[in-house]
Amino acid sequence: MLFAYTFGTCLLIWFAYEKFFGSLRHHGHLFILFIACIWISTFYPESNRPVISFIKGAAKFLSDRKNQYVNFLLCIHLLTRIYAYSMDLIYPFSASKEVAKFITDSQLQNNLIIGSQDNEVSPIAALLKQPIYYFESSRYGSFINWNQRKILTFKQ
């Protein structure tokens, strides 16, 4: 399981480096891999292969306290999730609801709505329940079509 965890971690880090680094929210797979490897490791008996005494001692120390460490990590994740959720309630991630409310309150929802940066205005289309015109893909829609999307400069 140590090999599976090491290989999986290296693969995820390589993918992040080579293809898409993302941000903190994109790296949760590392934690999921860690939990899965610990869970699967409980089904395998201890190995009797000769290893360095330091590694064997550290492995014995950690395996004796594995449940305590995993419970501690899960509690920390639960507390941080509660904090993040409360911060999301206080400080919304997006102003899409306020924009859709403003458009509806101003009776502008029947007018032509044009949006740029389609990933930022597609929630407005969903909240208004009507398609809007996307500059990036030169079409009407209520979701992003990544195949037709082109990157525009500010001047365009």
SULRA-V189068 format. One record per residue. N is the residue number from 0. PHI is phi in degrees with one decimal (NA if undefined). Layout:
n = <N/N>
phi = <PHI/PHI>
This chain:
n = <0/1/2/3/4/5/6/7/8/9/10/11/12/13/14/15/16/17/18/19/20/21/22/23/24/25/26/27/28/29/30/31/32/33/34/35/36/37/38/39/40/41/42/43/44/45/46/47/48/49/50/51/52/53/54/55/56/57/58/59/60/61/62/63/64/65/66/67/68/69/70/71/72/73/74/75/76/77/78/79/80/81/82/83/84/85/86/87/88/89/90/91/92/93/94/95/96/97/98/99/100/101/102/103/104/105/106/107/108/109/110/111/112/113/114/115/116/117/118/119/120/121/122/123/124/125/126/127/128/129/130/131/132/133/134/135/136/137/138/139/140/141/142/143/144/145/146/147/148/149/150/151/152/153/154/155>
phi = <NA/-63.1/-64.3/-61.8/-66.6/-64.3/-63.6/-63.1/-64.1/-61.6/-65.0/-66.0/-67.7/-61.5/-60.6/-62.8/-72.4/-83.1/-104.5/-151.2/-71.2/71.0/-133.8/-55.3/-68.5/-87.2/-107.6/-68.1/-62.7/-63.5/-68.7/-62.7/-62.1/-60.3/-64.2/-64.2/-67.6/-65.6/-63.7/-68.1/-64.6/-69.9/-87.9/-105.0/-72.9/-64.5/-83.5/-104.8/-69.4/-70.7/-135.0/-63.8/-60.4/-62.5/-65.9/-65.4/-66.3/-65.6/-64.9/-64.6/-59.8/-71.4/-69.9/-67.9/-112.7/-58.7/-62.3/-65.4/-66.1/-66.2/-62.3/-61.9/-62.0/-66.9/-65.7/-61.5/-64.8/-63.9/-64.3/-68.1/-66.8/-62.4/-62.8/-63.4/-65.7/-65.1/-67.4/-68.4/-69.9/-78.1/-118.6/-57.6/-67.2/-137.9/-95.9/-60.6/-64.0/-67.2/-65.3/-63.3/-65.5/-62.0/-62.7/-68.7/-64.1/-87.4/57.8/-104.6/-68.3/-89.1/-83.3/-68.1/-112.6/-115.5/-126.6/-116.7/61.3/-55.1/-70.9/-93.5/-101.8/-64.5/-63.7/-66.5/-61.2/-68.1/-70.2/-81.7/57.6/-154.0/-73.0/-125.8/-90.2/-99.9/-65.2/-62.1/-115.0/50.8/-158.6/-86.6/178.5/-125.2/-148.0/-84.7/-104.6/-66.6/-73.3/-99.3/-78.8/-129.2/-83.6/-109.2/-82.4/-61.1/-65.9/-63.0>
